Amino acid sequence: PPRSTLFPYTTLFRSLVNVNVELGLQGAAGAGTGIVLTPTGEVLTNNHVINGATGIRVTDVGNGRSYPASVVGYDRAHDVAVLQLRGASGLRTAPLGNSDTVAVGDPIAAIGNAGGVGGTPKTSPGQVVALDRAIATRDELSSSIERLSGLTEVAADVEPGDSGGPLANAAGQVIGMDTAASVNFGYQTPGGKGFAIPINKAIGVVHQIGSGAAS
């Protein structure tokens, strides 16, 4: 189905941010998505979205404002990073679901800053096709290989720029974080497949980062 902005996801849109990064390598730039966790601007995204960034600027979809962002911490092994938006307050936070209840066949939507174009997030509907999957990823700038495990596989059109965006259930709750290709990061897979980090796992890493236990 074509990507579109669909109910019940319009409320979720307002708790997302579009992430733009300067990579500092021959003027390279990248784009991704983030999920707002606190009203004061703590944001969840993929580590590969901000890896190597020399500058990060984030636009909150809910209020349309742009903020400079700093990296609070990251966990490379799980491809999770936490950002802090400077000067943010009163942001709408994302409704989190329980990824432990997700089953094969569940309807989902992958949501994000598809193509890095900014503006209103795009929605790609689909369904869960497998749980606890492992993939190998490659960073094209450094040629490093990373292996991610415990992922939710979906039949949905996950695109570059969706990285860090929510995988939502039919109730509009976040049950995962999209892990897609970006300008300098990709995985080898047939078209129409997407992978997401279960949200319970991602939030567990966020807590580790907050306590200083992550990398």
Order of alpha helices (4+ residues) and beta strands (2+ residues): alpha-beta-beta-beta-alpha-beta-beta-beta-beta-beta-beta-beta-beta-beta-beta-alpha
